[in-house]
């Protein structure tokens, strides 16, 4: 995807606090000519991708989203 054209960016918000209407963005999808790249709030722990509030992980094209995001590929 490096050097390719970005064709879209999708921000995937989820409710964080129903009472206050707060939202959280645990995932951003970059769509490009060569596929898509997912950027998630996650960190490697013992060789496994786990949720994180302050680290990001880049999932390259063809990589499945982790189950803890609650999204079906």
Residue pairs with C-beta under 8 A, 6 or more apart in sequence:
1 30
1 32
1 34
1 35
1 37
1 61
4 32
4 33
4 34
5 32
5 33
6 30
6 31
6 32
7 31
7 32
7 33
8 29
8 30
8 31
9 28
9 29
9 30
9 31
10 28
10 29
10 31
11 25
11 28
12 25
12 26
12 27
12 28
12 29
12 71
13 23
13 24
13 25
14 23
14 24
14 25
14 26
15 21
15 22
15 23
15 24
16 22
16 23
16 24
26 40
26 41
26 51
26 69
27 38
27 39
27 40
27 41
27 65
27 69
27 71
28 38
28 39
28 40
29 36
29 37
29 38
29 39
30 36
30 37
30 38
30 39
34 61
35 61
35 62
36 61
37 58
37 59
37 60
37 61
38 58
38 59
38 63
38 65
39 56
39 57
39 58
39 59
40 49
40 56
40 57
40 59
40 65
40 66
40 69
41 51
41 52
41 53
41 54
41 55
41 56
41 57
42 49
42 50
42 51
42 52
42 55
42 56
42 57
42 66
43 49
43 50
43 52
43 55
43 57
44 50
44 57
49 57
49 66
50 68
51 68
59 65
64 73
65 71
65 73
